[in-house]
Amino acid sequence: MKPKPTLLQNLGLKNATLHYQLSSDELHQKTLEKNQGKESSSGALAIQTGTFRGRSPEDRFIVQDNITKDKV
């Protein structure tokens, strides 16, 4: 009988390690270990995001629901 594929395998990820429900301290430590951020002098985690920091202000979406249907 063939083993059932995991969710990660269904997404095309093989030999992946999943870290689930990590605490803030654990996430902080993992980020430093992977050199994905630095610790500031105050102990806060600092991340360099590069030139792109978020979505464009002109890219907006309005969802029609009971609250917005008569207002927008």
Rosetta silent file (secondary structure, phi, psi, omega in degrees, C-alpha in Angstrom):
SEQUENCE: MKPKPTLLQNLGLKNATLHYQLSSDELHQKTLEKNQGKESSSGALAIQTGTFRGRSPEDRFIVQDNITKDKV
SCORE:     score description
SCORE:     0.000 S_00000001
   1 L     0.000  132.445 -178.570    0.000    0.000    0.000 S_00000001
   2 L   -76.253  136.209  178.829    1.335    3.416   -1.005 S_00000001
   3 L   -66.747  146.690 -179.895    1.748    5.977    1.832 S_00000001
   4 L   -73.037  131.293 -179.964   -0.674    8.883    1.845 S_00000001
   5 L   -67.291  146.412  177.999    1.008   12.168    0.762 S_00000001
   6 L   -83.400  168.233  177.891    1.288   14.883    3.372 S_00000001
   7 H   -58.418  -41.733  179.636   -0.001   18.426    2.911 S_00000001
   8 H   -63.007  -39.319  178.017    3.543   19.647    2.303 S_00000001
   9 H   -67.126  -36.296  176.852    4.063   17.044   -0.407 S_00000001
  10 H   -63.009  -26.746  178.763    0.768   18.067   -2.022 S_00000001
  11 L   -88.804    2.373  178.642    2.210   21.591   -2.225 S_00000001
  12 L    87.210   11.021 -179.985    5.340   20.279   -3.935 S_00000001
  13 L   -96.575  125.034 -179.283    7.570   20.576   -0.853 S_00000001
  14 L  -122.942  146.131 -179.758    9.852   17.620   -0.234 S_00000001
  15 L    54.572   39.451 -178.633   12.276   17.060    2.637 S_00000001
  16 L   -99.055  149.489  174.582   10.868   20.135    4.371 S_00000001
  17 L  -106.991  128.895 -178.643   10.862   20.835    8.084 S_00000001
  18 L  -104.007  126.229  174.172    7.693   22.361    9.459 S_00000001
  19 L  -108.610  118.836 -171.873    7.828   24.616   12.524 S_00000001
  20 L  -122.600  133.698  175.370    4.320   25.048   13.909 S_00000001
  21 L    59.305   44.538  177.669    3.020   27.330   16.665 S_00000001
  22 L   -74.575  149.163  175.605    6.412   28.740   17.636 S_00000001
  23 L   -74.784  168.417  177.376    6.570   31.314   20.407 S_00000001
  24 H   -58.972  -42.130  179.326    7.786   34.856   19.723 S_00000001
  25 H   -63.489  -40.822  178.973   11.129   34.002   21.308 S_00000001
  26 H   -66.321  -41.703  177.534   11.495   30.888   19.141 S_00000001
  27 H   -63.338  -41.590  178.020   10.659   32.842   15.962 S_00000001
  28 H   -57.775  -49.478 -178.286   13.143   35.536   16.990 S_00000001
  29 H   -64.591  -43.679  178.808   15.879   32.931   17.486 S_00000001
  30 H   -61.012  -40.037  179.397   15.126   31.098   14.203 S_00000001
  31 H   -62.131  -43.946  178.883   15.299   34.409   12.311 S_00000001
  32 H   -66.362  -42.162 -179.923   18.722   35.175   13.783 S_00000001
  33 H   -60.168  -36.206 -177.278   19.994   31.625   13.128 S_00000001
  34 L   -90.944    6.216 -179.140   19.027   31.907    9.449 S_00000001
  35 L    55.073   37.381  179.154   20.552   35.409    9.134 S_00000001
  36 L   -98.551    1.034  178.610   17.169   36.757    8.023 S_00000001
  37 L  -168.966  173.024  178.796   17.284   39.629   10.523 S_00000001
  38 E  -130.299  157.071  177.451   19.420   41.287   13.153 S_00000001
  39 E   -92.813  128.952  179.025   18.885   42.162   16.762 S_00000001
  40 L   -76.768  172.986 -179.133   18.874   45.894   17.481 S_00000001
  41 L   -63.022  -22.448  178.613   20.622   47.431   20.498 S_00000001
  42 L   -87.355   -5.012 -178.835   17.272   47.336   22.338 S_00000001
  43 L    94.712   -3.656  178.279   16.873   43.595   21.675 S_00000001
  44 L   -74.998  152.789  177.439   14.134   44.059   19.054 S_00000001
  45 E   -84.571  125.875 -179.627   14.283   42.045   15.857 S_00000001
  46 E  -112.927  129.413 -178.246   15.119   44.221   12.834 S_00000001
  47 L  -119.941  133.944  175.629   14.342   43.013    9.318 S_00000001
  48 L   -92.451  114.297 -175.768   15.547   44.623    6.083 S_00000001
  49 L   -91.925  -10.008 -179.194   12.633   44.455    3.651 S_00000001
  50 L    85.091 -160.915 -175.372   14.378   46.054    0.675 S_00000001
  51 L   -77.211  -22.286 -178.326   12.818   48.603   -1.647 S_00000001
  52 L  -101.140  115.029 -173.208    9.365   46.999   -1.694 S_00000001
  53 L  -113.788    6.413 -179.645    7.607   47.447    1.637 S_00000001
  54 L   159.493 -168.995 -177.836    3.989   46.613    0.926 S_00000001
  55 L   -80.070  158.274  177.792    1.192   47.019   -1.517 S_00000001
  56 L   -70.139  140.163  178.024    0.691   50.089   -3.628 S_00000001
  57 L   -60.198  -23.805  179.489   -1.809   52.615   -2.201 S_00000001
  58 L   -80.394  -13.790  178.142   -3.597   52.499   -5.563 S_00000001
  59 L   -91.213   96.690  178.643   -4.166   48.744   -5.242 S_00000001
  60 L  -134.690  152.513 -178.617   -7.256   48.466   -3.116 S_00000001
  61 L  -130.705  135.083  178.418  -10.145   46.097   -2.993 S_00000001
  62 L  -114.332  126.631 -179.466  -13.571   46.715   -1.512 S_00000001
  63 L   -96.716  126.494  178.133  -15.617   43.743   -0.432 S_00000001
  64 L   -82.818  122.687  175.866  -19.357   44.114   -0.716 S_00000001
  65 L  -144.735 -172.324 -177.674  -21.121   42.880    2.390 S_00000001
  66 L   -62.958  -27.870 -179.794  -24.034   43.916    4.579 S_00000001
  67 L   -78.489  -40.802 -172.639  -21.984   46.721    6.137 S_00000001
  68 L   -95.892  -15.865 -170.156  -20.616   48.263    2.924 S_00000001
  69 L   -58.193  -32.759 -179.873  -23.337   47.590    0.364 S_00000001
  70 L  -100.048   -0.299 -174.888  -25.188   50.903    0.971 S_00000001
  71 L  -110.309  -24.414 -175.464  -22.095   52.985    1.788 S_00000001
  72 L  -111.759    0.000    0.000  -19.633   52.340   -1.014 S_00000001
